[in-house]
Amino acid sequence: MESSSSNNTSEDEVNFVQHLDRPRVVRIHRNRTNQFTKWDDMEFYRRFRLSKNVVNIILERLRERLESPTNR
């Protein structure tokens, strides 16, 4: 029974080492489009089913919860 457990550990270690050998995926950070300025009021409503005014009210209420500790 012990050999099965040790065998699993060995497989896990091999998988881990193989994972380390792979090249890292390059992350691409793009600037976000400002949807408020991109669309006029009617097109904004058609796309998001909310007016710009309503979205601003929701954002103000949720702002603290949405803030990120980084500038990304």
Backbone torsions as a table, in degrees:
resi	resn	phi	psi	omega
1	MET	NA	-34.6	-179.7
2	GLU	-67.0	-36.5	-178.8
3	SER	-64.4	-34.7	178.0
4	SER	-64.4	-43.6	179.2
5	SER	-64.3	-44.0	-179.7
6	SER	-68.4	-33.0	177.0
7	ASN	-64.6	-42.3	178.3
8	ASN	-62.7	-41.9	179.2
9	THR	-62.6	-42.5	179.1
10	SER	-61.4	-42.6	177.8
11	GLU	-63.1	-42.6	177.8
12	ASP	-60.7	-42.5	179.5
13	GLU	-64.7	-42.7	179.2
14	VAL	-62.4	-45.4	178.3
15	ASN	-60.1	-41.5	180.0
16	PHE	-63.5	-46.3	-179.3
17	VAL	-64.6	-40.2	178.3
18	GLN	-63.9	-37.3	178.1
19	HIS	-63.7	-38.6	-179.9
20	LEU	-66.4	-27.5	-176.5
21	ASP	-77.4	-15.7	-179.2
22	ARG	-75.2	147.3	176.5
23	PRO	-69.3	147.1	179.4
24	ARG	-73.5	146.4	177.0
25	VAL	-77.9	130.4	179.0
26	VAL	-78.7	126.2	179.4
27	ARG	-89.3	136.9	-179.9
28	ILE	-110.4	124.4	177.4
29	HIS	-107.0	119.4	-179.4
30	ARG	-108.9	152.3	174.1
31	ASN	-70.0	141.3	179.5
32	ARG	-84.7	141.8	176.7
33	THR	-78.2	135.3	176.9
34	ASN	-80.8	104.0	-176.5
35	GLN	-66.8	-25.6	179.9
36	PHE	-68.1	-36.3	-179.4
37	THR	-91.9	-23.6	-178.3
38	LYS	-69.4	-39.8	-174.1
39	TRP	-110.9	145.5	171.2
40	ASP	-75.9	175.1	-173.6
41	ASP	-58.9	-42.5	-177.9
42	MET	-69.6	-44.9	-179.5
43	GLU	-66.4	-37.5	176.6
44	PHE	-59.0	-47.1	179.2
45	TYR	-63.5	-41.4	179.0
46	ARG	-61.7	-38.4	-177.1
47	ARG	-78.1	-39.8	-171.9
48	PHE	-111.5	-6.6	179.8
49	ARG	59.8	24.3	174.7
50	LEU	-142.6	146.2	176.5
51	SER	-77.1	161.3	178.0
52	LYS	-61.0	-37.4	179.8
53	ASN	-62.2	-45.9	179.7
54	VAL	-64.0	-41.6	178.6
55	VAL	-62.3	-41.3	177.5
56	ASN	-62.2	-40.5	177.9
57	ILE	-63.1	-46.0	178.8
58	ILE	-61.8	-44.2	179.5
59	LEU	-60.7	-41.4	179.1
60	GLU	-62.6	-39.3	179.9
61	ARG	-72.0	-28.0	-176.6
62	LEU	-105.1	-1.4	-171.6
63	ARG	-49.3	-47.3	-178.5
64	GLU	-61.9	-35.8	-179.3
65	ARG	-78.3	-20.4	-176.8
66	LEU	-94.7	-15.8	-176.4
67	GLU	-65.8	143.7	-179.2
68	SER	-107.1	145.4	179.6
69	PRO	-73.8	-7.4	-179.7
70	THR	-118.0	173.4	178.3
71	ASN	-98.8	11.6	-179.7
72	ARG	-69.3	NA	NA
